[in-house]
Amino acid sequence: MNRKISKSEAEWKAALSPEQYRILREKGTERAFSGALCDHKGDGTYVCAACGQPLFDSGAKYDSGCGWPSFYQPEDAGAVETQEDLSGGRLRTEVLCSRCDSHLGHVFEDGPNPTGLRYCINSAALDFEDDASQTA
């Protein structure tokens, strides 16, 4: 597992776009169906936009119809961490990058087999690394 990354808020602001900072560091969200990776197809790995840690394999991505990229499991069990989120007046489970503690989205128990989970992740929290570019 990768070592934790710790940066000041000023360093995060300098490294991220304003939208990424709002989502990743201030626990924001993008509008449903507005993210660049919602309908993205391709073979590769979705990585944390803040630190580059591999998070989700494209094979675990599916169309949940929720308006955000959805995955039924992380690439590695240690890639993400979860915690209770009581914001918005309801209990949800927040998903965080285990390496940099950035907010990614939420996980729900209404996903497909084999896990029954739906990791609902903001596009702005992710970058995509295409398999073809990794082997070239």
N, CA, C and O of each residue as an XYZ file, in Angstrom:
544
protein
N       0.847     -1.183      0.000
C       0.000      0.000      0.000
C       0.886      1.237      0.000
O       1.941      1.258      0.634
N       0.455      2.250     -0.706
C       1.201      3.497     -0.789
C       1.188      4.244      0.525
O       0.236      4.146      1.299
N       2.241      4.987      0.769
C       2.314      5.822      1.960
C       1.344      6.983      1.831
O       1.043      7.438      0.728
N       0.860      7.455      2.970
C      -0.049      8.595      2.994
C       0.630      9.832      2.436
O       1.822     10.053      2.651
N      -0.133     10.626      1.727
C       0.322     11.906      1.209
C      -0.318     12.987      2.061
O      -1.524     12.972      2.306
N       0.491     13.910      2.501
C      -0.004     15.019      3.314
C       0.470     16.322      2.690
O       1.669     16.537      2.514
N      -0.485     17.192      2.354
C      -0.172     18.496      1.790
C      -0.991     19.542      2.529
O      -2.045     19.239      3.088
N      -0.507     20.755      2.526
C      -1.288     21.859      3.091
C      -2.437     22.174      2.131
O      -2.406     21.781      0.965
N      -3.428     22.872      2.623
C      -4.542     23.251      1.747
C      -4.050     24.158      0.620
O      -4.576     24.092     -0.491
N      -3.063     24.993      0.879
C      -2.495     25.846     -0.164
C      -1.844     24.995     -1.265
O      -1.966     25.309     -2.449
N      -1.160     23.927     -0.870
C      -0.543     23.026     -1.858
C      -1.611     22.309     -2.683
O      -1.463     22.164     -3.896
N      -2.695     21.855     -2.026
C      -3.781     21.210     -2.761
C      -4.423     22.196     -3.742
O      -4.709     21.834     -4.884
N      -4.650     23.438     -3.305
C      -5.255     24.442     -4.191
C      -4.389     24.694     -5.413
O      -4.906     24.886     -6.514
N      -3.082     24.694     -5.227
C      -2.162     24.923     -6.337
C      -2.117     23.731     -7.291
O      -1.889     23.907     -8.488
N      -2.330     22.532     -6.780
C      -2.202     21.317     -7.581
C      -3.488     20.926     -8.322
O      -3.432     20.218     -9.328
N      -4.632     21.380     -7.833
C      -5.925     20.956     -8.375
C      -6.653     22.110     -9.042
O      -6.422     23.272     -8.706
N      -7.532     21.794     -9.989
C      -8.407     22.824    -10.559
C      -9.388     23.256     -9.467
O      -9.577     22.528     -8.493
N     -10.010     24.420     -9.612
C     -10.993     24.840     -8.605
C     -12.113     23.804     -8.394
O     -12.532     23.571     -7.260
N     -12.593     23.189     -9.474
C     -13.650     22.177     -9.358
C     -13.134     20.932     -8.634
O     -13.826     20.384     -7.776
N     -11.938     20.489     -8.970
C     -11.351     19.342     -8.285
C     -11.146     19.647     -6.805
O     -11.430     18.802     -5.956
N     -10.664     20.821     -6.493
C     -10.449     21.190     -5.094
C     -11.770     21.170     -4.326
O     -11.841     20.649     -3.213
N     -12.811     21.738     -4.928
C     -14.128     21.768     -4.280
C     -14.634     20.358     -3.980
O     -15.193     20.110     -2.912
N     -14.439     19.454     -4.906
C     -14.933     18.086     -4.734
C     -14.000     17.260     -3.847
O     -14.439     16.670     -2.860
N     -12.729     17.221     -4.198
C     -11.785     16.348     -3.499
C     -11.460     16.805     -2.078
O     -11.342     15.976     -1.176
N     -11.315     18.098     -1.874
C     -10.862     18.585     -0.566
C     -11.982     19.180      0.282
O     -11.892     19.183      1.510
N     -13.054     19.691     -0.373
C     -14.167     20.285      0.372
C     -15.401     19.393      0.385
O     -16.469     19.804      0.840
N     -15.249     18.171     -0.115
C     -16.317     17.165     -0.106
C     -17.553     17.592     -0.896
O     -18.690     17.359     -0.485
N     -17.297     18.217     -2.033
C     -18.384     18.645     -2.903
C     -18.833     17.524     -3.823
O     -18.371     16.388     -3.713
N     -19.731     17.856     -4.724
C     -20.173     16.903     -5.744
C     -20.461     17.658     -7.028
O     -20.751     18.854     -7.010
N     -20.377     16.951     -8.132
C     -20.716     17.549     -9.411
C     -22.177     17.227     -9.725
O     -22.740     16.284     -9.169
N     -22.784     18.002    -10.606
C     -24.168     17.732    -11.001
C     -24.249     16.365    -11.689
O     -23.341     15.967    -12.419
N     -25.329     15.674    -11.446
C     -25.550     14.375    -12.093
C     -25.476     14.525    -13.609
O     -25.957     15.512    -14.166
N     -24.882     13.562    -14.260
C     -24.743     13.461    -15.714
C     -23.881     14.566    -16.319
O     -23.912     14.762    -17.534
N     -23.107     15.299    -15.502
C     -22.284     16.385    -16.028
C     -20.808     16.014    -16.130
O     -20.059     16.707    -16.818
N     -20.372     14.964    -15.482
C     -18.959     14.609    -15.444
C     -18.457     13.963    -16.719
O     -19.177     13.208    -17.373
N     -17.231     14.260    -17.062
C     -16.625     13.756    -18.296
C     -16.489     12.241    -18.322
O     -16.455     11.654    -19.403
N     -16.410     11.591    -17.166
C     -16.187     10.144    -17.140
C     -17.449      9.327    -16.888
O     -17.380      8.103    -16.780
N     -18.586      9.981    -16.795
C     -19.835      9.259    -16.511
C     -20.107      8.183    -17.563
O     -20.373      7.030    -17.222
N     -20.040      8.561    -18.834
C     -20.321      7.622    -19.920
C     -19.048      7.094    -20.579
O     -19.102      6.475    -21.642
N     -17.919      7.339    -19.947
C     -16.630      6.935    -20.511
C     -16.526      5.421    -20.632
O     -16.891      4.680    -19.719
N     -16.025      4.986    -21.768
C     -15.755      3.567    -22.014
C     -14.281      3.441    -22.353
O     -13.686      4.374    -22.892
N     -13.705      2.332    -22.051
C     -12.304      2.090    -22.381
C     -11.691      1.163    -21.357
O     -12.161      1.064    -20.224
N     -10.652      0.496    -21.763
C      -9.953     -0.418    -20.871
C      -8.808      0.315    -20.196
O      -7.953      0.912    -20.850
N      -8.813      0.255    -18.878
C      -7.757      0.914    -18.143
C      -8.089      1.036    -16.675
O      -8.866      0.254    -16.128
N      -7.493      2.023    -16.051
C      -7.615      2.203    -14.611
C      -8.018      3.632    -14.297
O      -7.457      4.583    -14.841
N      -8.986      3.772    -13.424
C      -9.391      5.080    -12.906
C      -8.554      5.337    -11.662
O      -8.542      4.534    -10.729
N      -7.852      6.471    -11.660
C      -6.941      6.809    -10.570
C      -7.415      8.083     -9.877
O      -8.182      8.860    -10.444
N      -6.956      8.285     -8.664
C      -7.287      9.489     -7.910
C      -6.708     10.704     -8.632
O      -5.522     10.722     -8.960
N      -7.535     11.715     -8.882
C      -7.087     12.920     -9.563
C      -6.138     13.740     -8.701
O      -5.397     14.574     -9.224
N      -6.146     13.521     -7.399
C      -5.280     14.283     -6.506
C      -3.887     13.670     -6.366
O      -2.891     14.393     -6.327
N      -3.814     12.333     -6.289
C      -2.513     11.715     -6.005
C      -2.095     10.622     -6.981
O      -0.965     10.137     -6.909
N      -2.980     10.223     -7.892
C      -2.636      9.226     -8.895
C      -2.743      7.780     -8.448
O      -2.385      6.878     -9.205
N      -3.230      7.536     -7.230
C      -3.351      6.151     -6.768
C      -4.408      5.405     -7.598
O      -5.501      5.933     -7.803
N      -4.106      4.199     -8.076
C      -5.115      3.400     -8.774
C      -6.288      3.102     -7.845
O      -6.100      2.666     -6.710
N      -7.513      3.345     -8.346
C      -8.709      3.161     -7.524
C      -9.655      2.099     -8.066
O     -10.070      1.203     -7.330
N     -10.000      2.192     -9.349
C     -11.002      1.295     -9.933
C     -10.550      0.819    -11.302
O     -10.079      1.614    -12.116
N     -10.690     -0.468    -11.558
C     -10.434     -1.040    -12.871
C     -11.665     -0.814    -13.746
O     -12.794     -0.881    -13.260
N     -11.452     -0.552    -15.014
C     -12.571     -0.306    -15.931
C     -13.528     -1.501    -16.006
O     -14.706     -1.324    -16.315
N     -13.043     -2.698    -15.730
C     -13.908     -3.877    -15.752
C     -14.958     -3.881    -14.658
O     -15.943     -4.613    -14.754
N     -14.770     -3.084    -13.624
C     -15.740     -2.995    -12.524
C     -16.702     -1.821    -12.700
O     -17.552     -1.583    -11.842
N     -16.573     -1.085    -13.813
C     -17.453      0.059    -14.083
C     -18.724     -0.439    -14.761
O     -18.687     -1.333    -15.607
N     -19.838      0.151    -14.377
C     -21.108     -0.216    -15.007
C     -22.021      0.999    -15.041
O     -21.790      1.977    -14.330
N     -23.053      0.935    -15.864
C     -24.013      2.035    -15.985
C     -25.132      1.825    -14.982
O     -26.029      1.010    -15.193
N     -25.067      2.572    -13.885
C     -26.091      2.442    -12.843
C     -27.265      3.377    -13.095
O     -28.315      3.241    -12.468
N     -27.089      4.338    -14.023
C     -28.136      5.311    -14.304
C     -28.221      6.438    -13.284
O     -29.149      7.246    -13.329
N     -27.262      6.500    -12.364
C     -27.325      7.498    -11.285
C     -26.750      8.854    -11.692
O     -27.001      9.849    -11.011
N     -25.985      8.918    -12.785
C     -25.431     10.184    -13.237
C     -23.988     10.413    -12.872
O     -23.442     11.474    -13.173
N     -23.349      9.446    -12.230
C     -21.935      9.517    -11.880
C     -21.298      8.191    -12.260
O     -21.987      7.173    -12.325
N     -19.988      8.183    -12.513
C     -19.329      6.897    -12.763
C     -19.581      5.950    -11.587
O     -19.445      6.334    -10.425
N     -19.950      4.713    -11.909
C     -20.275      3.727    -10.877
C     -19.433      2.473    -11.063
O     -19.189      2.022    -12.182
N     -19.001      1.931     -9.950
C     -18.154      0.744     -9.927
C     -18.689     -0.200     -8.865
O     -19.231      0.255     -7.858
N     -18.547     -1.514     -9.069
C     -19.029     -2.446     -8.052
C     -17.950     -2.849     -7.057
O     -18.246     -3.491     -6.049
N     -16.677     -2.472     -7.336
C     -15.615     -2.735     -6.364
C     -14.379     -1.927     -6.730
O     -14.161     -1.619     -7.902
N     -13.565     -1.580     -5.726
C     -12.291     -0.917     -6.014
C     -11.295     -1.907     -6.607
O     -11.466     -3.120     -6.485
N     -10.262     -1.385     -7.243
C      -9.233     -2.249     -7.829
C      -8.569     -3.092     -6.749
O      -8.277     -4.269     -6.962
N      -8.336     -2.497     -5.612
C      -7.714     -3.164     -4.474
C      -8.502     -2.754     -3.238
O      -8.901     -1.595     -3.117
N      -8.729     -3.675     -2.329
C      -9.514     -3.370     -1.131
C      -8.920     -2.228     -0.328
O      -9.660     -1.508      0.343
N      -7.623     -2.040     -0.373
C      -6.985     -0.980      0.384
C      -6.909      0.356     -0.337
O      -6.377      1.317      0.219
N      -7.422      0.446     -1.556
C      -7.328      1.684     -2.337
C      -8.242      2.782     -1.814
O      -7.950      3.969     -1.956
N      -9.345      2.374     -1.210
C     -10.294      3.356     -0.682
C     -10.591      3.070      0.778
O     -10.436      1.949      1.263
N     -11.021      4.114      1.460
C     -11.494      3.997      2.834
C     -12.894      4.575      2.870
O     -13.270      5.356      1.996
N     -13.660      4.202      3.865
C     -15.015      4.731      4.001
C     -15.219      5.292      5.397
O     -14.542      4.914      6.353
N     -16.176      6.207      5.480
C     -16.564      6.739      6.777
C     -18.004      7.226      6.693
O     -18.509      7.517      5.609
N     -18.659      7.313      7.846
C     -20.032      7.805      7.902
C     -20.083      9.251      7.458
O     -19.190     10.040      7.767
N     -21.135      9.591      6.730
C     -21.359     10.955      6.267
C     -22.798     11.327      6.608
O     -23.742     10.755      6.062
N     -22.959     12.284      7.508
C     -24.289     12.730      7.930
C     -24.694     14.036      7.255
O     -25.726     14.610      7.603
N     -23.905     14.514      6.301
C     -24.260     15.754      5.616
C     -25.523     15.546      4.786
O     -25.841     14.427      4.385
N     -26.217     16.612      4.543
C     -27.429     16.511      3.724
C     -28.603     15.905      4.458
O     -29.620     15.596      3.837
N     -28.491     15.725      5.769
C     -29.623     15.252      6.561
C     -29.908     13.768      6.478
O     -30.965     13.320      6.923
N     -28.984     12.989      5.915
C     -29.193     11.531      5.871
C     -27.854     10.825      6.012
O     -26.803     11.386      5.702
N     -27.909      9.601      6.480
C     -26.697      8.813      6.660
C     -26.287      8.186      5.339
O     -27.071      7.491      4.692
N     -25.039      8.444      4.949
C     -24.455      7.829      3.765
C     -23.057      7.359      4.137
O     -22.546      7.686      5.208
N     -22.449      6.596      3.250
C     -21.074      6.138      3.455
C     -20.190      6.828      2.433
O     -20.294      6.582      1.231
N     -19.320      7.693      2.927
C     -18.399      8.440      2.087
C     -17.229      7.558      1.683
O     -16.773      6.729      2.470
N     -16.742      7.733      0.455
C     -15.582      7.018     -0.057
C     -14.433      8.012     -0.182
O     -14.581      9.084     -0.767
N     -13.283      7.632      0.382
C     -12.082      8.468      0.374
C     -10.923      7.705     -0.239
O     -10.850      6.482     -0.114
N     -10.020      8.406     -0.894
C      -8.778      7.805     -1.348
C      -7.950      7.460     -0.115
O      -7.747      8.314      0.749
N      -7.478      6.243     -0.021
C      -6.728      5.824      1.162
C      -5.333      6.446      1.216
O      -4.698      6.449      2.271
N      -4.862      6.958      0.114
C      -3.517      7.535      0.070
C      -3.487      9.012      0.456
O      -2.576      9.451      1.159
N      -4.487      9.788     -0.005
C      -4.447     11.238      0.234
C      -5.671     11.769      0.970
O      -5.788     12.974      1.191
N      -6.579     10.882      1.348
C      -7.795     11.244      2.082
C      -8.721     12.177      1.305
O      -9.524     12.886      1.911
N      -8.625     12.187     -0.008
C      -9.516     13.010     -0.811
C     -10.899     12.365     -0.912
O     -11.028     11.144     -0.997
N     -11.925     13.212     -0.899
C     -13.312     12.763     -1.069
C     -13.512     12.343     -2.519
O     -13.196     13.093     -3.442
N     -14.042     11.135     -2.709
C     -14.294     10.622     -4.053
C     -15.780     10.593     -4.386
O     -16.175     10.911     -5.508
N     -16.599     10.215     -3.420
C     -18.032     10.066     -3.624
C     -18.621      9.277     -2.473
O     -18.227      9.449     -1.320
N     -19.584      8.396     -2.800
C     -20.261      7.589     -1.778
C     -20.459      6.163     -2.289
O     -20.439      5.914     -3.495
N     -20.647      5.245     -1.366
C     -20.936      3.858     -1.733
C     -22.297      3.486     -1.162
O     -22.639      3.845     -0.035
N     -23.069      2.753     -1.971
C     -24.421      2.340     -1.603
C     -24.548      0.830     -1.773
O     -23.799      0.220     -2.535
N     -25.484      0.242     -1.072
C     -25.673     -1.209     -1.104
C     -26.779     -1.611     -2.072
O     -27.620     -2.450     -1.748
N     -26.777     -1.013     -3.256
C     -27.785     -1.339     -4.269
C     -27.136     -1.642     -5.619
O     -27.731     -1.411     -6.671
N     -25.922     -2.155     -5.574
C     -25.186     -2.445     -6.802
C     -25.375     -3.869     -7.285
O     -26.101     -4.650     -6.670
N     -24.722     -4.208     -8.385
C     -24.850     -5.534     -8.988
C     -23.973     -6.578     -8.289
O     -23.152     -6.251     -7.432
N     -24.168     -7.823     -8.674
C     -23.265     -8.889     -8.255
C     -21.915     -8.638     -8.900
O     -21.890     -8.039     -9.976
N     -20.836     -9.032     -8.353
C     -20.751     -9.965     -7.238
C     -20.738     -9.307     -5.853
O     -20.784    -10.017     -4.849
N     -20.676     -7.968     -5.770
C     -20.525     -7.328     -4.457
C     -21.809     -6.748     -3.894
O     -21.953     -6.628     -2.677
N     -22.748     -6.385     -4.766
C     -23.961     -5.701     -4.315
C     -23.714     -4.251     -3.955
O     -24.572     -3.604     -3.355
N     -22.538     -3.729     -4.317
C     -22.181     -2.354     -3.974
C     -22.170     -1.467     -5.215
O     -21.911     -1.920     -6.330
N     -22.463     -0.181     -4.983
C     -22.386      0.839     -6.039
C     -21.524      1.978     -5.515
O     -21.972      2.800     -4.716
N     -20.277      2.012     -5.980
C     -19.386      3.120     -5.666
C     -19.722      4.230     -6.657
O     -19.393      4.135     -7.839
N     -20.369      5.267     -6.180
C     -20.835      6.387     -6.982
C     -19.785      7.498     -6.830
O     -19.719      8.151     -5.789
N     -18.968      7.712     -7.866
C     -17.757      8.521     -7.756
C     -17.829      9.736     -8.689
O     -18.261      9.617     -9.836
N     -17.411     10.883     -8.201
C     -17.366     12.095     -9.015
C     -16.314     11.965    -10.113
O     -15.194     11.525     -9.851
N     -16.670     12.347    -11.341
C     -15.700     12.342    -12.446
C     -14.496     13.213    -12.140
O     -13.365     12.845    -12.460
N     -14.729     14.367    -11.523
C     -13.630     15.296    -11.239
C     -12.647     14.733    -10.224
O     -11.537     15.248    -10.093
N     -13.033     13.684     -9.503
C     -12.142     13.043     -8.535
C     -11.251     11.994     -9.188
O     -10.375     11.425     -8.538
N     -11.477     11.738    -10.483
C     -10.782     10.666    -11.181
C     -10.010     11.157    -12.398
O     -10.385     12.142    -13.033
N      -8.942     10.464    -12.708
C      -8.275     10.526    -13.993
C      -8.317      9.109    -14.550
O      -8.461      8.150    -13.792
N      -8.193      8.969    -15.864
C      -8.226      7.659    -16.484
C      -6.901      7.372    -17.158
O      -6.386      8.191    -17.919
N      -6.353      6.201    -16.873
C      -5.133      5.742    -17.531
C      -5.491      4.578    -18.434
O      -5.850      3.498    -17.963
N      -5.392      4.804    -19.724
C      -5.757      3.828    -20.738
C      -4.747      2.685    -20.762
O      -3.540      2.921    -20.706
N      -5.236      1.441    -20.844
C      -4.339      0.282    -20.914
C      -3.397      0.355    -22.109
O      -2.234     -0.033    -22.007
N      -3.892      0.852    -23.241
C      -3.070      0.905    -24.451
C      -1.873      1.831    -24.266
O      -0.794      1.548    -24.787
N      -2.043      2.925    -23.539
C      -0.940      3.852    -23.351
C       0.068      3.324    -22.326
O       1.226      3.742    -22.323
N      -0.365      2.416    -21.464
C       0.530      1.861    -20.452
C       1.441      0.784    -21.024
O       2.512      0.524    -20.476
N       1.029      0.158    -22.120
C       1.813     -0.925    -22.712
C       2.651     -0.440    -23.888
O       3.525     -1.159    -24.372
N       2.386      0.770    -24.343
C       3.108      1.289    -25.525
C       4.527      1.672    -25.185
O       5.270      2.124    -26.057
